[in-house]
């Protein structure tokens, strides 16, 4: 089983805890309590080719007093999911601050995904998807941004699956001889010793 650490970041009340609760426990609570400092969840993901992944999902309080914790936890993380609330323009502006910390303290190959939350609040939308993409286009994201709703569950599982597939593609390769996956840093399969070609998982 492959293990990865994923950090969620974003301004206060963008819906980080709600997104995690929907994904990990398939629940939604309108009265979700604010995260105090750091919270943690685990989730097992099954992909094609019998790939099993154990992800550790870290949630950080968006308040200013908790932001000093983020640099320590982003170190060694495989992915960072950065959220903004489509009903609050200032949360999109805050994305720049979180990306800066990821780039400064995270690994050079960290997978970064941008997520817009609360798309069920259609009438309260302040940020168009295309405007958010343009605003954050200078950063090295994993594909286009994804808009989600923790309340309805829309695109939540798909967002995490996208991250999981990208992590496997970036860090591992499939041996055509034995069918097992091994580190891209190796030139021969660590399972059977064969020289192999790389096969990428379709995302």
C-alpha positions as CSV (number, residue, x, y, z in Angstrom):
1,X,0.0,0.0,0.0
2,X,1.3,3.5,-0.9
3,X,1.1,6.2,1.7
4,X,0.8,9.9,1.0
5,X,0.4,13.1,3.1
6,X,-2.0,15.7,1.8
7,X,-2.4,19.1,3.3
8,X,-5.6,21.3,2.9
9,X,-5.2,25.0,3.2
10,X,-7.3,28.1,2.7
11,X,-8.8,31.1,4.5
12,X,-11.1,30.7,7.5
13,X,-14.5,29.3,6.7
14,X,-13.8,28.2,3.1
15,X,-15.0,24.7,4.0
16,X,-11.9,22.7,4.5
17,X,-13.3,20.6,7.4
18,X,-16.6,20.1,5.6
19,X,-14.8,18.9,2.4
20,X,-12.8,16.4,4.5
21,X,-15.9,15.2,6.4
22,X,-17.8,14.7,3.1
23,X,-14.9,12.8,1.5
24,X,-13.9,10.6,4.5
25,X,-17.2,10.1,6.3
26,X,-19.8,11.1,3.7
27,X,-21.4,13.5,6.1
28,X,-22.2,17.2,6.0
29,X,-22.9,19.4,9.1
30,X,-24.2,22.9,8.7
31,X,-22.8,23.7,12.1
32,X,-19.3,22.4,11.5
33,X,-17.0,23.7,14.2
34,X,-13.9,25.8,13.3
35,X,-10.6,23.8,13.2
36,X,-8.5,24.7,16.2
37,X,-4.9,24.5,15.0
38,X,-4.6,21.2,13.1
39,X,-6.9,18.3,12.5
40,X,-6.2,14.9,10.8
41,X,-8.1,12.2,8.9
42,X,-7.1,9.0,7.1
43,X,-8.7,7.5,4.0
44,X,-8.0,4.4,1.9
45,X,-8.3,4.8,-1.9
46,X,-8.5,2.0,-4.4
47,X,-7.3,2.8,-8.0
48,X,-7.0,0.7,-11.2
49,X,-4.4,-2.1,-11.3
50,X,-5.2,-3.0,-7.7
51,X,-3.4,0.0,-6.4
52,X,-4.2,0.7,-2.8
53,X,-3.4,4.1,-1.3
54,X,-3.5,5.3,2.3
55,X,-3.8,9.1,2.5
56,X,-3.2,11.2,5.6
57,X,-5.3,14.4,5.2
58,X,-4.2,17.4,7.3
59,X,-6.6,20.3,7.9
60,X,-5.3,23.7,9.1
61,X,-7.2,26.4,10.8
62,X,-7.4,29.4,8.5
63,X,-7.2,32.0,11.2
64,X,-4.0,34.1,11.3
65,X,-2.9,32.7,14.6
66,X,-2.7,29.1,13.2
67,X,-0.9,29.9,9.9
68,X,2.5,29.7,11.5
69,X,1.9,25.9,11.8
70,X,1.5,25.4,8.1
71,X,5.2,25.6,7.0
72,X,6.2,22.8,9.4
73,X,3.4,20.4,8.2
74,X,3.8,21.1,4.5
75,X,7.3,19.8,4.6
76,X,7.3,16.2,3.3
77,X,3.7,16.5,2.0
78,X,3.0,14.9,-1.3
79,X,0.1,17.2,-2.2
80,X,-1.5,20.5,-1.2
81,X,-5.1,21.2,-1.9
82,X,-5.8,24.9,-1.6
83,X,-9.4,26.1,-1.2
84,X,-11.3,29.3,-1.8
85,X,-15.0,30.1,-1.3
86,X,-16.8,31.1,-4.5
87,X,-19.0,33.4,-2.4
88,X,-16.2,35.5,-0.9
89,X,-13.7,37.2,-3.2
90,X,-11.1,37.8,-0.5
91,X,-10.6,34.0,-0.1
92,X,-9.3,33.8,-3.7
93,X,-6.9,36.6,-3.0
94,X,-5.6,34.6,0.0
95,X,-4.7,31.7,-2.2
96,X,-1.5,33.5,-3.2
97,X,-0.3,33.4,0.4
98,X,-0.8,29.7,0.8
99,X,0.9,28.9,-2.5
100,X,3.9,31.0,-1.5
101,X,4.3,28.9,1.6
102,X,3.9,25.6,-0.3
103,X,6.6,26.7,-2.8
104,X,8.9,27.9,-0.1
105,X,8.7,25.0,2.4
106,X,7.2,22.1,0.4
107,X,9.0,19.6,-1.8
108,X,9.8,20.7,-5.3
109,X,7.5,18.1,-6.8
110,X,4.5,18.7,-4.6
111,X,1.2,18.3,-6.3
112,X,-0.9,21.5,-6.0
113,X,-4.7,21.5,-6.7
114,X,-7.0,24.5,-6.6
115,X,-10.5,24.0,-5.4
116,X,-13.5,26.3,-5.3
117,X,-16.0,25.4,-2.6
118,X,-19.8,25.9,-1.9
119,X,-21.0,25.8,-5.5
120,X,-24.4,24.9,-4.1
121,X,-24.8,28.6,-3.1
122,X,-25.5,29.6,-6.7
123,X,-27.1,32.9,-5.9
124,X,-24.3,34.0,-3.7
125,X,-21.5,33.4,-6.1
126,X,-19.0,36.2,-6.4
127,X,-16.2,34.4,-8.3
128,X,-16.6,33.0,-11.7
129,X,-14.6,29.8,-12.4
130,X,-12.8,31.4,-15.4
131,X,-11.9,34.4,-13.3
132,X,-10.4,32.2,-10.6
133,X,-8.4,30.3,-13.2
134,X,-7.0,33.5,-14.6
135,X,-6.2,35.0,-11.2
136,X,-4.1,31.9,-10.2
137,X,-2.8,30.9,-13.7
138,X,0.8,31.7,-12.9
139,X,1.1,28.8,-10.5
140,X,1.9,25.2,-11.4
141,X,-1.4,23.5,-10.7
142,X,-2.3,19.9,-11.4
143,X,-4.8,20.5,-14.1
144,X,-7.7,22.9,-14.0
145,X,-9.3,24.1,-10.8
146,X,-12.2,22.0,-9.5
147,X,-15.4,23.5,-8.0
148,X,-17.0,21.4,-5.3
149,X,-19.9,21.3,-2.8
150,X,-19.4,19.5,0.5
151,X,-23.1,19.9,1.1
152,X,-24.2,17.9,-2.0
153,X,-21.0,16.0,-2.5
154,X,-20.5,17.3,-6.0
155,X,-17.0,16.7,-7.4
156,X,-15.6,16.0,-3.9
157,X,-14.5,12.4,-4.5
158,X,-13.3,13.3,-8.0
159,X,-11.0,15.9,-6.6
160,X,-9.3,13.6,-4.2
161,X,-9.1,10.8,-6.9
162,X,-7.4,13.3,-9.2
163,X,-4.8,14.0,-6.6
164,X,-4.2,10.3,-5.9
165,X,-3.8,9.4,-9.6
166,X,-1.4,12.3,-10.1
167,X,0.7,11.2,-7.1
168,X,1.0,7.7,-8.5
169,X,2.0,8.9,-11.9
170,X,4.6,11.3,-10.6
171,X,6.2,9.0,-8.1
172,X,5.8,5.5,-9.5
173,X,6.0,3.5,-12.7
174,X,4.4,0.2,-13.7
175,X,6.7,-2.7,-14.5
176,X,5.5,-4.3,-17.8
177,X,7.1,-7.6,-16.8
178,X,5.5,-8.2,-13.4
179,X,2.7,-5.6,-13.4
180,X,3.8,-4.1,-10.0
181,X,4.6,-0.4,-9.3
182,X,7.9,0.9,-8.2
183,X,9.7,4.2,-7.7
184,X,10.4,6.3,-10.8
185,X,13.8,7.0,-9.3
186,X,14.8,3.4,-10.1
187,X,15.9,2.2,-13.5
188,X,14.9,-1.4,-12.9
189,X,11.9,-2.9,-11.2
190,X,12.4,-3.3,-7.4
191,X,10.0,-6.3,-7.5
192,X,11.4,-8.5,-10.4
193,X,14.6,-6.8,-11.5
194,X,13.5,-6.1,-15.1
195,X,14.3,-3.0,-17.1
196,X,10.9,-1.5,-17.9
197,X,9.1,1.2,-19.8
198,X,6.9,3.7,-18.0
199,X,3.0,3.4,-18.2
200,X,1.0,6.4,-17.1
201,X,-2.4,6.1,-15.4
202,X,-5.1,8.0,-17.3
203,X,-6.4,10.9,-15.2
